[in-house]
Each structure stands twice: as C-alpha cells, then as structure tokens.
Amino acid sequence: MTNTCYMISSSPLLLEILKELSYVSSLEIEKHTLLPFLNNHQLCEYLNRKIKTLDISINFIDYPITSNEVDLICKTFSNFEQLHCYMGELDNLLSILRQCLKLSIINIQPISEDIYIHA
C-alpha cells in the first residue's frame, strides 16, 4: 500500500476523495486542518464508518488536543481502533478511553503528568 498525500481545503472535497478511495481506513491529518472539517455532518458520518486508524499531528502553531476537542473527535470517530495524537492532560486520555470502546491501540505524546499503573 502506498501513502497518498493531498492538500485539501474543503470538507466536500475531502468527502468526495474518500468516497473515491473506498479502500481507505486510516487518516493522518493535522489538528488545525481536521477540526473545521468536523462541522460537516455528512463527512463526519462517512469518517465514522470508514476510519479505523486516526493520526492527528500538530505543527508549531498547534497546541495538544483539548477536552472539548476530545469530545468532538470521539463523537466523530466512535468506531476507530487506533489513535495517534498529542495530548497535554491525563483527563483527556481518560475521556478517550471511556468514550471509544473499540479503541485497541493508542499512542499519545506527551502527557504532562506522570502515569502510574497499579496492579
């Protein structure tokens, strides 16, 4: 499988591309690009059905994902199984784990608090 990179400026265009690429099940996208797309209900429904792996990157102008963004992302991608993203708060990670029941792989960078697991 090859990686394809598109510069997409509108949610209708992204929706049309995803419809044409029926085999696509993963999405790598910068946070500041993704969030405006989540206002398109039809696109969100399609993303929820198709995307199993979501990689939300940030650039030098972005901040880690906030709690409001976590809720929106979890609502839109409720069927995703893998998540890769940048997050600043432990509470946001816990929120994702509570909301995303199909999630089996998660890669979060960096959380500002120490995480301890007690057996």
C-alpha positions in Angstrom: 0.0 0.0 0.0 1.3 3.5 -0.8 0.7 6.6 1.1 -1.1 9.4 -0.7 -0.9 13.0 0.4 -3.5 15.5 -0.5 -3.7 19.2 0.3 -7.5 19.6 0.9 -9.1 22.9 1.6 -12.8 22.0 1.9 -14.8 19.3 3.6 -16.9 18.5 0.5 -13.7 17.9 -1.4 -12.4 15.5 1.3 -15.7 13.7 1.3 -15.5 13.1 -2.5 -11.9 11.9 -2.3 -12.8 9.5 0.5 -15.7 8.1 -1.5 -13.5 7.5 -4.5 -10.8 5.8 -2.3 -13.1 3.2 -0.9 -10.2 1.1 0.5 -9.0 3.9 2.8 -9.4 3.1 6.5 -6.8 5.4 8.0 -6.4 9.2 8.2 -3.3 11.2 9.1 -4.2 14.9 9.4 -3.0 18.0 11.3 -5.3 19.1 14.1 -5.9 22.6 12.7 -7.0 21.0 9.4 -9.2 18.4 10.9 -11.3 20.5 13.3 -13.0 22.7 10.7 -14.0 19.6 8.8 -15.9 18.2 11.7 -18.7 20.8 11.1 -19.8 18.8 8.0 -22.4 16.3 9.2 -22.2 14.1 6.1 -18.4 14.0 6.2 -18.5 13.1 9.9 -20.9 10.2 9.2 -18.6 8.9 6.5 -15.5 9.3 8.6 -17.1 7.4 11.4 -17.9 4.4 9.1 -14.6 4.3 7.3 -11.7 5.4 9.5 -10.2 2.8 11.8 -6.8 4.4 12.3 -6.6 8.1 13.1 -3.3 10.0 13.4 -3.7 13.6 14.5 -0.5 15.5 14.2 0.3 19.0 15.3 2.6 21.6 13.9 4.4 24.5 15.5 1.2 26.6 15.8 -1.0 23.9 17.3 -1.5 23.0 20.9 -2.2 19.5 22.2 -5.8 18.3 22.0 -8.1 19.9 24.5 -11.1 18.4 26.3 -13.7 20.0 24.0 -11.7 18.6 21.0 -11.6 15.2 22.6 -15.3 15.0 22.9 -15.8 16.1 19.3 -13.2 13.7 17.9 -14.6 10.8 19.9 -18.1 11.6 18.7 -17.0 11.8 15.1 -14.7 8.7 15.1 -16.5 6.5 17.5 -15.5 3.4 15.6 -11.8 4.0 15.4 -9.5 1.3 16.7 -6.1 3.1 16.7 -5.3 6.6 17.7 -2.1 8.5 17.5 -2.1 12.1 18.8 -0.6 14.8 21.1 -2.4 15.4 24.3 -1.5 17.6 27.3 -3.8 16.3 30.0 -4.3 13.0 31.6 -8.1 13.7 31.9 -8.3 13.8 28.1 -6.7 10.4 27.8 -9.2 9.0 30.4 -12.1 10.6 28.5 -10.9 8.9 25.3 -10.7 5.6 27.0 -14.2 5.9 28.4 -15.8 7.1 25.1 -14.0 5.0 22.5 -15.0 1.4 23.2 -13.4 -0.1 20.1 -10.0 1.5 20.7 -7.3 -1.1 21.0 -4.1 0.8 20.2 -3.3 4.3 21.5 -0.1 6.3 21.1 -0.2 9.6 23.0 2.6 12.2 23.1 3.2 13.9 25.6 1.1 13.9 28.7 2.3 16.4 31.3 1.5 14.2 34.3 3.2 11.0 35.4 1.0 8.0 34.9 1.3 5.1 37.3 -0.3 1.8 36.8 -1.1 -0.3 39.9 -1.5 -4.0 39.6 
